[in-house]
Amino acid sequence: KFVRKNNRQLHKATILKGGKRKSNKAPRFVKGFQLFDKVVYEGKECFIFGRRSSGYFDLRLLDGTKVHASASWKKLKRVEYASTLLIERRKGDSSPTFALA
């Protein structure tokens, strides 16, 4: 799954005098973690989909299933740094085998 690295929102609620807009970005690194890092939380591999300055993170799988809405950074272990291409291993059945008649 490919992900963007920029924030595209152009308009904030109030523009200050002088025409300077407010910054719309959260800090890139929070407690050493960034968006889309692959982490292990309670034995499950997942991705950081949201970060809070308090050090809590929204953890999800690539299909969007929530693992935890607000997990503490103390319970996370980074497996892989973020890149624009996220890769997740999925367990599944192999293709069925057919007996030749």
C-alpha positions in Angstrom: 0.0 0.0 0.0 1.4 3.4 -1.0 1.0 6.4 1.4 1.5 10.1 1.0 4.0 12.1 3.0 2.5 15.6 2.7 -0.4 17.3 4.3 -2.6 18.9 1.6 -5.0 21.0 3.6 -4.6 24.6 2.4 -7.2 26.4 4.4 -7.3 26.8 8.2 -10.2 28.4 10.1 -8.7 31.9 10.6 -5.9 33.5 8.7 -3.9 35.9 10.8 -3.2 39.5 9.9 -0.5 39.7 7.3 -1.9 36.7 5.5 0.2 34.0 7.3 -1.6 30.7 7.7 -1.3 28.6 10.8 0.9 25.5 10.4 -1.3 22.4 10.0 1.2 19.7 10.8 1.8 17.7 13.9 5.4 17.2 14.8 6.9 14.5 12.6 8.5 12.5 15.5 6.7 11.8 18.7 8.7 9.9 21.3 10.9 8.6 18.5 8.0 7.2 16.4 6.6 8.6 13.2 3.5 8.0 11.0 3.4 4.6 9.2 6.2 3.1 11.3 5.7 -0.7 11.6 5.6 -1.6 15.3 4.8 -4.6 17.5 2.0 -4.1 20.0 1.2 -7.0 22.4 2.6 -9.5 19.9 0.8 -8.1 16.8 2.6 -6.3 14.0 0.7 -3.1 13.0 1.3 0.4 11.6 1.0 3.8 13.3 -1.9 5.6 11.5 -2.3 8.5 13.9 0.0 10.2 16.5 -0.7 12.4 19.5 1.7 14.8 21.1 1.0 13.0 24.4 2.8 9.9 23.1 -0.3 7.8 22.3 -0.8 6.3 18.8 -3.6 5.0 16.6 -2.6 1.5 15.5 -4.1 -0.3 12.5 -3.4 -3.0 9.9 -3.1 -2.1 6.3 -6.7 -3.1 5.5 -7.9 -0.4 8.1 -8.7 -2.8 11.0 -8.0 -1.0 14.3 -5.6 -2.8 16.6 -5.8 -0.1 19.3 -7.2 3.5 19.1 -4.8 5.0 21.6 -1.8 2.8 22.5 1.0 4.2 24.7 4.5 4.6 23.2 5.9 2.6 26.1 4.1 -0.6 24.9 5.4 -0.2 21.3 8.5 -1.7 19.7 9.6 -0.5 16.3 10.1 -3.2 13.7 10.6 -1.1 10.6 10.9 2.6 9.8 8.2 4.2 7.6 8.6 4.4 3.9 6.2 5.3 1.1 5.6 1.6 0.4 4.1 -0.3 3.4 4.3 -4.1 3.4 2.4 -6.5 5.6 2.6 -10.3 5.7 -0.8 -12.0 5.7 -1.5 -15.6 6.5 -3.9 -17.3 4.2 -4.7 -20.6 2.6 -2.7 -21.5 -0.5 -4.5 -22.1 -3.7 -6.5 -25.4 -3.7 -4.9 -28.4 -5.3 -6.9 -30.5 -7.7 -6.4 -34.1 -8.3 -5.7 -34.9 -12.0 -8.2 -37.5 -13.3 
